[in-house]
Amino acid sequence: MRYPIDLVVRYLQHAHHVFLNHKLPYMASLVENLTVETIGNAAIIRDLQTFFPLFIDEFIEHIHEEEDTFFKYILLLHQASHGKFKQGELYQAMEKNPVHFFALEHHIHDDEMRGIREITNDYTLDAKATLHLVVLYEEFKSFERDLKLHARIEDCVLLPKAIRLEKLVKAMLHPKVKLN
């Protein structure tokens, strides 16, 4: 089924909202409330309580950058494809933000959860794991699955659509640029 690019962007923005406002705060609360009594491993507690807030900060920065630049650019291209654009603004955005730059940058962030997996030994639980730790590791695994699906939608749906849209808009602009 073919979905319009603006719908794909809105879906991804909604996923970002869920990540930022529900999943990350819940996992952060679980991490903050880890104690030696709840899991028995002081090293894992220290590592998670140090690393996870840094992970969240980087992740939030990545999401804001994606929404403020890439998604905004795609929606500008979408409007332009429907004849709604200011030529100077559009041309400047196309020079500054070509889709292939975003594609390259996106692949750098492909494995956000690697550090968490390393700290947790791939979310390995021993037989005596407490419910608190089981819930936390399941949340980590669920979040990682969500991130992989999100990245797949970006890579396999959004990026190809954005590349085609950018080519279309360039072709639309080309005759106008020649006239100037």
C-alpha positions in Angstrom: 0.0 0.0 0.0 1.3 3.5 -0.8 1.2 6.0 1.9 1.7 9.7 1.3 5.0 11.0 2.6 3.4 13.5 4.9 1.4 10.7 6.6 4.7 8.7 7.0 6.3 11.8 8.6 3.3 12.3 11.0 3.5 8.6 12.0 7.2 8.9 12.7 6.6 12.1 14.7 4.0 10.3 16.7 6.5 7.5 17.4 9.0 10.1 18.6 6.3 11.5 20.9 5.6 8.1 22.4 9.4 7.5 22.9 10.0 10.9 24.5 6.9 11.1 26.7 6.2 7.5 27.6 8.8 4.9 27.0 12.0 6.8 28.0 10.5 8.4 31.2 9.2 4.9 32.3 12.6 3.3 31.6 14.4 6.2 33.3 12.2 5.7 36.4 13.0 2.0 36.5 16.8 2.7 36.2 16.7 5.5 38.8 15.0 3.1 41.3 17.5 0.3 40.9 19.1 -0.6 44.2 21.5 -3.3 45.3 18.5 -4.8 47.1 16.4 -4.9 43.9 19.1 -6.4 41.7 22.1 -7.2 43.8 24.7 -6.0 41.3 26.2 -2.7 42.2 28.3 -2.4 39.0 25.3 -2.8 36.7 23.4 -0.2 38.7 26.2 2.3 38.6 26.7 1.7 34.9 23.1 2.0 34.0 22.5 5.0 36.2 25.5 6.7 34.6 25.0 5.7 31.0 21.2 5.7 30.6 20.7 9.5 31.2 23.5 10.1 28.7 21.8 7.8 26.2 18.5 9.7 26.8 20.1 13.0 26.2 21.8 11.9 22.9 18.5 10.2 21.8 16.5 13.4 22.4 19.0 15.5 20.6 18.9 13.0 17.6 15.1 13.2 17.5 15.0 17.0 17.7 17.6 17.3 15.0 15.6 14.8 12.8 12.3 16.6 13.3 13.7 20.2 13.1 15.7 19.5 9.9 14.9 16.3 8.0 11.2 16.1 8.6 10.8 19.8 8.2 12.7 19.6 4.9 10.6 16.7 3.7 7.4 18.6 4.4 8.7 21.6 2.6 9.4 19.4 -0.4 5.9 17.9 -0.1 4.4 21.4 -0.2 6.6 22.4 -3.1 5.5 19.3 -5.0 1.9 20.8 -4.7 3.0 24.2 -5.9 3.2 25.8 -2.5 6.7 27.3 -2.0 8.9 30.3 -2.0 11.5 29.7 -4.6 14.4 31.2 -2.6 13.6 29.4 0.6 13.1 26.1 -1.2 16.3 26.4 -3.2 18.3 27.3 0.0 16.8 24.4 1.9 17.6 22.0 -1.0 21.3 23.2 -1.1 21.6 22.9 2.7 19.7 19.7 3.4 19.9 17.2 0.6 18.3 13.9 1.5 21.5 11.9 1.0 23.1 13.8 3.8 20.4 12.7 6.1 20.7 9.1 4.9 24.4 9.1 5.8 23.8 10.7 9.2 21.0 8.3 9.9 23.2 5.2 9.5 25.6 6.6 12.1 22.7 6.3 14.7 21.6 2.8 13.6 22.5 1.0 16.8 21.5 3.3 19.7 21.0 0.4 22.2 24.5 -1.1 21.8 25.8 0.4 25.0 22.8 -0.8 27.0 23.2 -4.3 25.6 26.8 -4.3 26.6 26.1 -3.2 30.2 23.3 -5.8 30.5 25.1 -8.6 28.7 22.5 -8.6 26.0 19.7 -8.3 28.6 20.8 -11.6 30.2 19.0 -12.4 33.5 20.1 -15.0 36.0 17.7 -17.3 37.7 17.4 -15.1 40.8 16.6 -11.9 38.8 14.0 -9.7 40.6 10.8 -8.6 39.0 12.1 -5.0 38.8 15.1 -6.2 36.7 12.9 -8.5 34.5 10.6 -5.6 33.8 13.5 -3.2 33.0 15.2 -5.6 30.6 11.9 -6.4 28.9 11.3 -2.6 28.5 14.8 -2.3 27.0 14.1 -5.2 24.6 10.8 -3.7 23.6 12.3 -0.3 23.1 15.0 -1.8 20.9 12.4 -3.6 18.8 10.5 -0.3 18.4 13.6 1.5 17.4 14.5 -1.2 14.8 11.0 -0.9 13.3 11.2 2.9 13.4 14.6 2.8 11.6 13.2 0.3 9.1 10.3 2.6 8.2 12.7 5.5 7.9 15.2 3.5 5.7 12.8 1.5 3.6 9.8 3.8 3.3 10.6 7.4 4.1 14.1 7.8 2.6 13.1 6.3 -0.8 10.0 8.5 -0.9 12.1 11.5 0.1 14.7 10.9 -2.6 12.0 10.6 -5.3 10.2 13.7 -4.0 13.5 15.7 -3.9 14.2 14.6 -7.6 10.6 15.6 -8.6 11.0 19.1 -6.9 14.4 19.6 -8.5 12.9 18.8 -11.9 10.1 21.3 -11.2 12.5 24.0 -10.2 15.0 23.4 -13.1 13.0 25.2 -15.7 12.3 28.1 -13.3 16.0 28.5 -12.4 16.8 28.7 -16.2 14.4 31.6 -16.6 16.1 33.6 -13.8 
